[in-house]
Amino acid sequence: MPAFRTRHLCSVAAALALTVAAPATAATAATDASSAGLREVMFVGNNWDGTADVIKSTGDFAKVGRINVVPDKDQRMAEINADPIKWIYFMAIRNGVGEGHDQFVDDMYSTPDGTSVVVSRPSFADVVSIDLSTGKINWRFAVSGYRSDHMAVSPDGTRVAVSASTANTVHVLDIATGKQLGKFATGDKPHENIFTKDGKYIWNMSIGDVNTSLDDPSADWTKGDRHITVVDATTYKQVKVIDMRDRLDAIGLKNFSDAVRPAVFTPDESKLYFQVSFFNGFLEYDVAADKITRVKTLPKNPATSEDRTTWVNDSRHHGISMSPDGAKLCVAGTMDDYATVVDRATLQEGDLVTASKPYWATVSGDGKDCIVSESGADQVTAIDFATGKKVLSVPVGDHPQRVRLGHVQADWTGPSAG
């Protein structure tokens, strides 16, 4: 690589690490929401149901209301059935990544005023805004290609980025209107998106083809071009590409997949912790140094098959979050049926909390608990960051996946129609 290119990438990495705005505390966010007549909640996307359960963000995590995220299902299905290509992709999603089910809600974020929720719907290849008072659709954006996936919302809540997984594209939309503000190219099958806390950059992780049976490390090259794409969040121009293949090879992990799955930054965004396909554990990446600095292997469940083709969408572990102080990580051991809290300084895991196919990990509104979606048991489970012990579980809909903090109007208990 030319010297000037190397220097440029290093300077970009340093800038990404150093130009970070201080995050608002949970207490500050709650106070701001309260003053605006809003209530902080958690949205739980029930992917196979086509619903989102809204639960309290702290305490007993009791159910507040439920949203139908496919009120236009008949219309969408008519369109799909009338178009042979759309029908082929719809069925491919059902029989591939959907495990025999349609994928009606992957990700969701509420608008800053708490009046609507924006939802990505993989099987319908779109993003919709749903009015929380009526349950009706405000706007719909059809993504490029045939499947929508993970989203991210900007720190100010005004923009949402969505992965269009079959088009290797991320669209950035105005959350209020659905108007496209920009888009950018990614690696194969874009997945996770993360806005930096200052709102200046978007990090996208592509995971390649996860529903093929070519899962042996020797066939990893068949999975496609997988890398992290970092773009300027104003111009949507690429500022850096991080190919973890080179970084993994540099530390002798040639048999590891370079498909970066869920990931989480430290509060100062100097380090990124991420999962990769097939691995029961996670890795630590130093942003400024541009290298993997630590690798943590977590326990295997003896009952889990070692046949990689039985692991859902190449996942072994899928879901990672961090306590607000940056001291603890929470990891969803998807195929190993547990979740655990890990001390970030020592990388020592705590209790292995039994969970049924935990698919995501996030943080409660007060920052005290890790919230894991148990897609195999149709519930979400809270685990105390301080003790690593299970607090409680709350039933939700069919196959919960993404769980996001958001806001509704203070007196909201569900749509009046829809």
N, C-alpha and C positions, 0 to 999 in steps of 0.2 A: 504494500500500500504506500502511495507517495507520502512524503513527510508532511506536506501541507494538509493533506486529507486527514492524517492521523492527528495532527495538532487541532484541526477543526473539530473532529469528533470529540477529542478530550475536552476542548473548551465548551462544547455543547453539553457534554455530560456534567461538567462542573457547574455550568449555569443552571441545569435542571436540578442539581442538588442544592444549590445555594439560593436560588430566587424563589423561595417558598413563603407564602403568606402564612402567618400563624393561624392554625385552625380554631374555629369557634368552639367553645366548650359545650357539652350537652346542656348544662344549666343555662348558658347564655342563649342557646338556640330555643330552649323551652320557654324562656322568659319572653323572647322576641315573638314566638308563636302565640303565647298567651295574650300578649298585648294586642295582637292582631285578630283576636277572636278565633284562634285556631287551636287544634288539639293534635299533639304528636301521637302517631300511631305506627304500626308496622303493617305493611302490605305483604301478604303471603300468596304467591302465585301458584294456583293448583293447575298444573299444566294439562293434565288429562281431563280435568273437569271443565275447563274453560271458565273458571271462577277465580276470584281473588278474595281471600278472607282478610278482613281488617281487624287487627287485634291491638290491645293496649301495648304501648312500647316499653312499659316497665311493670313491676309489681307482679300481679297474677296473670298478666298477658291475656286477659279475658277477651272474648270476641266482642267486637263493636258492631260489625256489620259485614255484609257480603255483597260482592259485585259480580254481575254476569259480564264477562269481558268479550263475549261473542254474541251480542244482541242481534247482529246482522248475519248470523250463521247461515240462514236459508239463502240469503242473497249471495254470500260468498260461495257457498256450495254450488249454486246454480251456475255461477261463472266458471268454476273449476270443472264441473261436469260438461260444460259446453266447449271447453278448450282441451284437446287431447294432450298437449304438452303440459299444461298446468295440472291435469289429472295425473299424469305419469309422475310428476314431481311430488304431488300431494300424497300419492300412494307410496312413493319411495321414502318420504319422511315418516309415514305411518309404520312402514315395515322395517325401516332402518333405525335411525336415531330415536324414533318414537316407541320402539320396542313393542310394536303392534297397536299403538295408540296414536291418536292425533295430538299434535302439540299446539295448544290453544293459547298458552301464556308462558312466555319465557321470562320476561323482565318487565318491571313497571316502576314509575316514579310519579309522585303527585306534583301538581303545579304549585308555585310559591304561595298562591292565594288559597290553596286547599279546596278548590272547587272542582278539579278534574284530576284524573289519573291517566297517564300515558302508558300504553301497553304494547310490547312487541309480541306478535302472534306468528310463530314459525310456520305453521301449516297454511296460513293465509298470506304469508310473505308480505306482511305489512306492519305498520305502527298505527295505532288509533288513540285518540283522546276521548275519554268517556266522562260525561258530566256526572259528578257524584250525587247530585240531587235528583236527577231524572233517570240515570242509567243509559241515556242516549249518547250516540256518537257525535262529538263536536267536529272532528276532522279525521281523515284517513290518509296515510301516505303509503303507497305501494313501493316497496324497496326494489332495487335492481335484482334481477334473478328471481329465485323461487323460494327463498327462505330467509326470515329475519331471526336474529339471535340476541345475544347480550347487548345491553345498553349501558350508558353512563350519563349522568346529568352534570352540568357545569356547576361550579361552586355557588353561583348566584341563582341557580335554578331556572335559568331562561333558555338553555339549550340542552338538547338531548342527542347523544351520538348512538347510532344503532348499527350493528354489524349485519351486512347482507351477505350471508355465508356462501351462497353459490356464485356470487358475482365478485368476490374478493374486493369488496368495497365497504367503506363506512360512510353513512350519510349523517350529516349534522343538521338537525331540525330546530326551528323555533318552537319551543314547547307550547306556546299559546296558540299558534296558528297552524303548525304543521308544515310551514314553508321551509323548503330546503335552503340552508344558508351556505352549505358547501359539502364537499365529499372528497374522499381520498382513497387511493389504492392501497391494498394490504397484501400480505402473504396469502397462501391458500387457506380458505375457510376461516375468516376472521371470527374471533370469539370474544374474549374479555376486552372491555374498554375502561380506561381510567383517566379522568381529568386530574392534572396536578392541582394542588390546593390553591395556587394562585390563578388558576384558570388559563394559564399560558400554553399548556401543552396537553395533547391527548396521546396516551400510550395504548396501542392496540396489539393484542396477542393473537396470532393465527395458529390454528391447531392441526391443519391438514385433514386428510381423509380418515376419520375415526371409525367409520362403519364398514371397513374392509376386514377380511380375515387374515391379512398379511401382517400379523402382529409380532412375529419373531424379530429380534433386533437386527438380524441380517437383512430383513426386508424393510427396514425403517425408511430407506430412501424412497420407497414407493408411496409414502404418505404425503409427499408434496413439499412445497417450499414453505417452511414455517419459520417465522421470525417476529420480533417485536418491531412495530413501526411507530416512530415518534413523530408527531406533526405539530406544527404551529397551530394553536387553536383559534387564531384569527384569520390566517391566510389559508389554512389547511394544506400547507406545503410541507413536504417531508423534511425533517431536520436530522434524523438519524435512523439507521436500521441496526438492530442488535440481533445477530444470529447466534443463538445459544449453542449451536453445534460446535462452533469454534471454541467457545468458552468451556463447554463440557469436555471436549477433546483435550484441551490444555491441562486439565486436572485428572486426566486418565479415565474419564467416564464415557468412553466411546460407545458403550452399549446402551447408554441412556437415550431416551427420546428427547428431541429438542422442541417438542410441542408444549409450549407454556400454557398451562391451564389457569385456574384462578390465581390471583396474585394480590399482594397488599404491600403498600409502602409503610415505612416507619413514619412517625409524625413529622420528622424533618426531611423526609423523602430522600435521605442519603442511601438507604438500602431498600431493596425489593426482595420480598420473600415470595416464592412461587412454587407451584406444583407442576409436574410434567406427566405426560401419559405413562401409564404402566408402573409408576414408582410409588411405593408406600412410604412417603416422606415428603420433604420439601428442600429447597435450596435457597441460599442467601446470596444476593448479587449486590456488590458495591457499585453504585451508580457512577461516582467520580472516577474510581479506579477501573471501571469497565471490566470487572471480572467476578467470577463466582468465588466467594470467600469461605463458605461453609456448606456442608451437606448434612442433613439430618434424616436418617433412616428410622422410621417408626415401626413398631411391632406388626407382624403379620398375624392375622387370625388363622389358626390351624384349620378351621372349617372352610376357608376360602380356597376355591380351586386355583391351582397354578396354571390352568389353561387360560391364556390371555384372551382367547376369543370369547370367553364367557364374561369378560369384564365389560360393563356398560360403556359403549362409546370410547373405548381405550382408557377409561378412567380406572385408576385404583383408588386414589384419594382425590376428591374434588370438593373444595371448599376450604377457605382459609381467611381468618380475620385476626385483628390485633386489638388489644385493649387500648383505650385512648392514651394512656401514659407510655405506650410502647414496650411495656415490660413483659407482656404475655402474648403468645399466639394461641389461636384456637384452630384445630385442624379437623376436618370432616374426613374420616377414613371410610370412604364410600363403600368399597367392595369388602372391607374388613369389618363392617358393621360396628363401628365405634366412633366416638369423637374424643378428643383429648386436648387439654390445655398444656402448652409448652412454655417453659421459662426461656425468654429470648436470650438472656445472658449465657446460660449454661446449655441450652437446647435439651434440657431434661424434661421429658414428658411426665404428666401427672397420671391420675387414674384413667383407665380406658373406659369411658362411659358408654355402655351398650346403647347402640342406636341402629335402626333398621334402614340400611342404604341411605345414610345421611348425604345430602346432595349440595348443601350450601352452608356457610357459616357467616354470621354477621354479628353486630354488637347492639345491645339494648340501648334504649334512649338515654338511660342514666350512666351507661358505660360499665355497669357492674357485671353484666352477664354476656356470655356468648350464646347466640341463638342459632340452633342447627335445625335445618329442615330434614325430617325423616321421611323420605319419599316412599319407603317401604312400609311405613306404619301410619301414614296420613296424619302426622302430627309435627309440631315444632317443639323443641326441647331447649330449655335454658340451663346453662352450665355456668356456675360462679367462677369468674376469672381468678378470684383470690384463693379459692380452695380447690378448684378443679372438680368440684362435686356437682352432681345433677341437682337442680333446684325443683323443676317441675316440667311436665309436658302438657300441651294443649292440643286437642284435636282440631284438624282443619280438613280441607277437601282432598280430592284424589290426586296423589303424586305431587306434593308441594316441592318446589325447587327454589327459585329465587325469593329472598326475603329482603325487603327494603324499608328503611325508615321514611316516613313521609308525614303529611299533615292533612287533616280534614277540618271542616267547620266544627266549632266546639260542640254543637248540639247534634252532629250528624250520627245517624244510626243505620243508614243504608238508603239506597235509591228509592224513590217513591213509585218509579215505573221501570220498565225494562225487564 
